[in-house]
Amino acid sequence: MTVQVQFLPNDVTVDAQAGEPLLDVAKRAGLTIPTGCLMGSCHACEVELNGEAICSCITAVPAGMEKITVDLYSDPTW
């Protein structure tokens, strides 16, 4: 199933497959999400997925949705 992924604030939209890692989708879109531990415990890769804070290193594109929005806000404390 193809899901449209919109990355904010850049307003870049790419198609992805359900289950595809968000980090891979962002990279294919030409965007970089900072990472630290790649296990979800450091929160360096934290983004908002449809308004909910998640660690992108351990999150995949959810199934059952036609479009998702990922906000690549930056945390100035990192």
Backbone torsions as a table, in degrees:
resi	resn	phi	psi	omega
1	MET	NA	130.2	179.7
2	THR	-88.8	135.2	179.2
3	VAL	-124.0	132.1	174.7
4	GLN	-80.6	127.6	179.7
5	VAL	-114.7	118.1	178.1
6	GLN	-103.9	124.4	178.5
7	PHE	-101.6	125.2	175.4
8	LEU	-107.3	153.9	4.9
9	PRO	-86.4	1.5	-176.1
10	ASN	-71.4	-18.5	-176.9
11	ASP	56.4	48.8	176.3
12	VAL	-105.3	130.0	-179.7
13	THR	-121.4	131.7	177.7
14	VAL	-135.1	158.5	174.0
15	ASP	-90.1	142.9	179.0
16	ALA	-140.4	164.1	176.5
17	GLN	-97.0	141.6	174.4
18	ALA	-56.3	133.5	-178.6
19	GLY	94.7	-10.4	179.4
20	GLU	-74.7	134.5	-179.6
21	PRO	-60.8	136.9	-179.3
22	LEU	-60.4	-35.7	179.0
23	LEU	-61.3	-39.3	179.0
24	ASP	-67.2	-40.1	179.7
25	VAL	-64.5	-44.6	178.7
26	ALA	-61.4	-43.4	-179.9
27	LYS	-61.7	-43.3	178.8
28	ARG	-63.6	-29.0	178.5
29	ALA	-82.0	-1.5	179.7
30	GLY	84.3	17.3	-178.5
31	LEU	-112.5	150.7	179.7
32	THR	-115.9	128.5	172.6
33	ILE	-107.9	122.4	179.8
34	PRO	-62.0	145.0	178.5
35	THR	-130.4	160.6	177.1
36	GLY	-129.5	-82.1	-172.7
37	CYS	-89.0	-21.9	-174.5
38	LEU	61.0	22.0	177.4
39	MET	-126.5	2.9	177.1
40	GLY	84.1	5.7	-177.0
41	SER	-98.3	-20.8	-177.5
42	CYS	-90.6	-20.2	178.6
43	HIS	64.4	16.5	176.3
44	ALA	-64.9	-27.3	-176.7
45	CYS	-99.3	18.7	-176.5
46	GLU	-66.2	131.4	176.5
47	VAL	-136.7	174.5	173.7
48	GLU	-106.5	125.4	176.6
49	LEU	-107.5	109.8	-176.5
50	ASN	51.3	39.7	175.2
51	GLY	89.6	-3.3	-179.1
52	GLU	-109.6	129.7	179.7
53	ALA	-69.4	127.9	179.2
54	ILE	-139.8	161.6	172.4
55	CYS	-92.5	117.0	-174.3
56	SER	-70.5	-20.6	-177.8
57	CYS	-70.2	-22.2	-178.2
58	ILE	-119.0	15.1	-176.9
59	THR	-117.6	137.0	177.5
60	ALA	-109.4	164.4	175.8
61	VAL	-62.1	123.1	-177.0
62	PRO	-71.2	147.8	176.3
63	ALA	-82.4	160.1	173.9
64	GLY	82.9	11.4	178.7
65	MET	-127.1	143.7	177.8
66	GLU	-84.8	-32.9	-177.4
67	LYS	-145.9	140.5	173.3
68	ILE	-129.8	157.2	177.6
69	THR	-120.3	127.6	178.5
70	VAL	-115.9	117.7	179.4
71	ASP	-96.1	116.4	-178.5
72	LEU	-90.1	52.5	178.5
73	TYR	-60.6	154.2	178.2
74	SER	-113.6	141.3	178.9
75	ASP	-98.3	111.6	-176.0
76	PRO	-65.0	-10.6	179.4
77	THR	-82.2	-10.0	179.1
78	TRP	-87.8	NA	NA
